[in-house]
Amino acid sequence: MNNRLIPLHQLAKLDLEDGTSCWRAIGSDPYFEVELPTGVLQGGWYVVDVEFEVLRGRIHAPVLYPDYGRGTVVESDSVAIPLHNARGGRHRIQRLVRFIADVTALRFDPTLLPAEFRVLSFSLVRAGKAQAAWLMLDTLWQTGTPAERFRLLGTTARDLLGGPRQMAERLYTAYAADATTHDLSDYDVWLDFYDDCSSEGIALALASMPPLSSSPRFSILLPAYNTDPRWLQACVESVLAQTYQNWELCIADDASPSPAVWELIQSLVARDSRIKAIRRDQNGHIAAASNSALGLATGDYVALLDHDDALHPLALQWCAVELERHPRWRMLFTDEDKIDESGRRSDPYFKSDWNPDLFLSQNCVCHLGVYEHALIREIGGFRTGFDGAQDWDLALRATELLEADQVGHIPKVLYHWRMIQGSTALAPGEKSYAHLAAMRAIQDHFDRTATPARVVEMSGYSGYYRIAHAIPVPEPHVSLLIPTRDRVDLLSQCVDSILERTSYGNYEVVILDNGSVEEATLRYFESVSRLPNVRVLAFDAPFNYSKINNFGAANTRGEIIGLLNNDIEVISSDWLTEMVGHAGRPEIGVVGAMLYYPHDTIQHAGVILGIGGVAGHCYVGMPRGYPGDKHRAGLAQNLSAVTAACALVRRDVFEQVGGLDESLVVAFNDVDFCIRVREAGYRNLWTPFAEMYHHESASRGYENTPEKIARFKREESFMKNRWGALLEQDPYYNINFSLVDAPFTLAYPPRSL
C-alpha cells in the first residue's frame, strides 16, 4: 500500500498542458511529510520502494528523516536512499532501511537539485530480520569489487560467531555507507549538480527566479585589441546568449593591427542592433579604449567585460533581480571562475561580501563588476595611465562615494575568465605593468581619502599587497590583559616574549591573577611586577573569562585594550605595531592575529560564523605559509570574528558594547563580543602580519569533564538563541562554502541567497 506524501516545504505543484501535474523543487531543501496510517511506525527493518518520473532537472540523493518522538528531526538520524543524478524518465529504487525506535513522524526529502518530477509510488513495507540480512548481503555482493566480496565473506563468517546482532550492525554500517558514496570533491561535479548550463538547466533556474517589475538596461563595455577572433566571437556569443534581453554591447577596437578584428566586429554589429562599435584611430591602451566604449553607453548600468572572457547565461538576469531586491545598490560584483580553451571551468573564486580591507590587498571585485551609469559619470570614467589595473582604480574611486550597503555582491559564478597565454587568469605575473599600476591606484586612493597608509609589495606575490597603516600620533597606550592561574612556565614565556620581542613602546602588561597558589608563580609575580610596565592584579572569584577581562579593562588606563591568553608566545617584533595600526582606525572594531601551534601549523586565521554550529577557526592545521583560498590566509581582511587569545580593541568600542558578556564563562565570549561590535557599526579585522604561537588552553586543560561539556553546551545554546540565523549568514564567508565540512570546501548544497 502506498503512503501518501504531503508537500511541506519548497515544493510547488505545476499543472501541465497535457492535463497532468507534477512537483517542482524550488529550493535546496524540498520535503514531504510521509503519512503514517496508524500515526506511529514501529521501529525495525523496512523496505522503502519509491518510483520517480523526472520531467526536468535531476533527482539526487533522496533522504528520509525519522522523528523518534523528539518533535524534530536531526541529521544524524537521516537515512539515505541511493539515487544519484537521475535524469529524465522513470527511476525506481527499493532500499532496506532501519528505524532505531518508533517513528512518530517521517519526512522525505526527494532531491538536493532543481527538478520537476512526479512521485509515482512511495511505500514502506516491514521486513523480517532474515530478509533484511539477505537483502544487505545481496546488495553488498552485487555492488562490491572482487576484493570487497572476499572481505565480506570473511567479516560475515566472523560476525556470525558474535551473534546475529553483531552481524546485523556491521552489515548495516557497510550497507548505509554504500548508499551515500558519491564523489563531491570536484568542481566539475559541483557544477553538474548546481550550475547546469544546458538549455534545460537554464530554464529550470529561470523558473525559480523571482519575476521582475522593471527592466533596467545594461551597457556592457568591451574594449578589444588584436583579439584572437575565436575568443572575441565566443565572448560576444556569451552576451547574445543572455536570458535577460535589455542590454547593449559597446565594443571599442583599440586600433588593432589585425584587420580581422574590426571585420568581425562589423559583422557582429550587423547581426544584432544591440551591438554598437567604435574603432579608435590610435592605440590608447585599455583605459582609453574603455572610455571610448563608455561613450557609446546609454544604459542604466555599466558592466565590464574583457575581450576574451565570457558571461554566464544568467549573468544579467541575476544582476537585474538583485538590483531590484536591493534598491540602494549602486555597484555590484559577482563570483567568478576560469575557463580554458576547451570550455572547461575551474578555480572558482567564491567571494566575501563587500570586504573593504581585503579589497585594498587584492582586487576581489574584478569580475563581474557592474556600476550605476550615473556613478561612472560622477567619477569621470576610467583613468588613463592605470592600464592593467584600470578596473581596480575605477572601483576604488567609486567606493569612495558609496556607503557600505551600496556595494552589493551576488554569490554566484556569473563570469568566466579565459585562461590563454598572456592573460592574468593564467598567472598573475603575466602582466607586471598591472602590478605596478595597482600599487599606484591604491596609494592614490589613500592620498585622496587622507588615509595615513602605504602600499607594501609582497615578495613573490604579484597582485597582492600588504597595507601598512600609520600609528596614531601620539602613540596610544595599550593595556595587555593576561588572565592566569599558576602555570608560571607558560606565563613567563608569554610575558618574557612580549617584553623581549615587542618593538612598539607604549604598552603595559597587566597580569590578572585568578587564584594562583604555587610558590613559583607567586615569586614570579613579585619579581616581574618590579618592572615599570608590568602589573599584577588579583581577581579572587571563580574562573569566568569574560568577568576577569572586564575587571582588567576597568582597572587599566590604556586607550587600546589587548586581550591575551597566558599561553601565547610572541614571535614577530612588529606584532603590536601592526595591530595598533589597525585598532587605531576609527572604523575598525576588534583586531585579531595569526596564531600557530608550536609545530608551525595554523591554529587561528580568523573565525567563520556557523562552522560547527556556532563558529570555527579558518585553516586549522594547515602549514605555516599556507595561502588559503585565493591567498586570503596571507592578507589582512575584515571578518565577523577573531579569537580573544590575542585581540586588540579601542577602549571606547569595548565600553560602547558593554565589554564581554559575563554569562559566557569560557566558550564563545569572544565571538559574541565581536558580533556585538560588528552590529554596532564597526568592521572587525584579522591580520596575518602579527604572528604568535598559541600553546592552546594548556593552563586550563581540555573541555572533557561532564561539567565542562554541559557548560559548553549551555553556552552554545546561548549563542544560538541570541544570534539565531545570523550565525549561518556570515557576510565574509560565501554561501557556496560548507558549514559542516572543513572551511572553504564546497557546500552540498549551497545555502540559499
WOLINZI-V606139 format. One record per backbone hydrogen bond with DSSP energy under -0.5 kcal/mol. CO is the residue of the C=O (numbers start at 0). NH is the residue of the N-H. Records with the same first field share a line. If there is no record, write none. Layout:
BEGIN
CO=NH / NH
END
This chain:
BEGIN
3=34
4=6
5=32
8=30
9=25
11=23
13=15 / 21
15=18
19=15
21=13
22=24 / 116
23=11 / 25
24=114
30=7 / 8
31=107
32=5 / 34
33=105
34=36
35=38
39=41
40=102
43=98
44=126
45=47 / 96
46=48 / 124
47=49 / 94
48=122
49=92
50=119 / 120
51=90
52=54 / 117
53=88
55=115
57=59
58=85
59=111
61=80
62=108
63=65 / 78
64=106
65=67
66=103 / 104
73=76
74=77
78=63
79=81
80=82
82=60
84=86
85=58
88=53
90=51
92=49
94=47
96=45
97=99
98=43
101=103
102=40
104=66
105=33
106=64
107=31 / 109
108=62
110=29
113=57
114=24
115=54 / 55
116=22
117=52 / 119
120=50
121=2
122=48
124=46
127=131
128=132
129=133
130=134
131=135
132=136
133=137
134=138
135=139
136=140
137=141
138=142
139=143
144=148
145=149
146=150
147=151
148=152
149=153
150=154
151=155
152=156
153=157
154=158
155=159
156=160
157=160 / 161
158=161
159=162
162=166
163=167
164=168
165=169
166=170
167=171
168=172
169=173
170=174
171=175
172=176
173=177
174=178
175=179
176=179 / 180
179=181
185=189
186=190
187=191
188=192
189=193
190=194
194=196
197=201
198=202
199=203
200=204
201=205
202=206
203=207
204=207
205=208
216=218 / 299 / 300
217=219 / 247
218=220 / 302
219=249
220=304
221=251
222=306
223=253
227=230 / 231
228=232
229=233
230=234
231=235
232=236
233=237
234=238
235=238 / 239
236=240
238=241
244=246
245=217
247=219 / 249
248=250 / 275
249=221
250=252 / 277
251=223 / 253
252=254 / 279
256=258
257=260 / 261
258=262
259=263
260=264
261=265
262=266
263=267
264=268
265=269
266=270
267=271
271=274
273=248 / 275
275=250
277=252 / 279
283=287
284=288
285=289
286=290
287=291
288=292
289=293
290=294
292=295
293=296
299=372
300=218
301=370
302=220
305=308
309=415
311=314
312=242
313=317
314=318
315=319
316=320
317=321
318=322
319=323
320=324
321=325
325=328
329=371
330=407
331=369
332=409
334=413 / 414
335=348
336=416
337=345
338=418
339=342
343=339
345=337
347=349
348=335 / 350
354=358
355=359
356=360
357=360 / 361
360=464
361=363
367=333
368=303
369=331
370=301
371=374 / 375
372=376
373=377
374=378
375=379 / 380
376=379
381=383
382=385
385=388
388=392
389=393
390=394
391=395
392=396
393=397
394=398
395=399
397=400
398=401
402=405
403=406
405=329 / 330 / 407
407=332
408=410
409=334 / 411
411=334 / 413
413=311
414=336 / 416
415=309 / 417
416=338
417=419
419=422
422=425 / 426
426=429
427=430
430=433 / 434
431=435
432=436
433=437
434=438
435=439
436=440
437=441
438=442
439=443
440=444
441=445
442=446
443=447
444=448
445=450
446=449
449=451
450=452
451=469
453=467
455=465
456=458
457=460
460=463
463=457
465=455 / 467
466=468
467=453
476=558 / 559
477=479 / 507
478=480 / 561
479=481 / 509
480=563
481=511
483=513
486=489 / 490
487=491
488=492
489=493
490=494
491=495
492=496
493=497
494=498
495=499
496=500
497=501
500=502
504=506
505=477
507=479 / 509
508=510 / 534
509=481 / 511
510=512 / 536
511=483 / 513
512=514 / 538
517=521
518=522
519=523
520=524
521=525
522=526
523=527
524=528
526=529
527=530
530=533
532=508
534=510
536=512
537=539
538=540
543=547
544=548
545=549
546=550
547=551
548=552
549=553
550=554
551=554
552=555
558=650
559=478
560=562 / 648
561=480 / 563
562=646
563=482
564=567
566=694
568=692
571=574
572=502 / 503
573=577
574=578
575=579
576=580
577=581
578=582
579=583
581=584
584=587
586=682
589=684
590=647
591=686
592=594
593=691
594=602 / 603
595=693
596=599
599=623
600=596
601=620
603=594
605=604 / 617
606=640
607=610 / 615
609=612
610=613
613=609
615=607
618=621
621=601
622=625
626=632 / 633
627=630
628=631
630=633
631=634
636=685
640=606
642=645
644=564
645=592
646=562
647=590
648=560
649=653
650=654
651=655
652=656
653=658
654=657
659=661
660=663
662=664
663=545
664=544
667=671
668=672
669=673
670=674
671=675
672=676
673=677
674=678
675=679
676=681
677=680
681=683
682=588
683=638
684=591
685=636
686=689
688=690
689=593
690=570 / 571
691=595
692=568
693=695
694=697
696=700
701=703
704=708
705=709
706=710
707=711
708=712
709=713
710=714
711=715
712=716
713=717
714=718
715=719
716=720
717=721
718=722
719=723
722=725
723=726
724=727
725=728
729=732
730=352
733=736
734=750
735=746
738=611
741=744
744=737
END
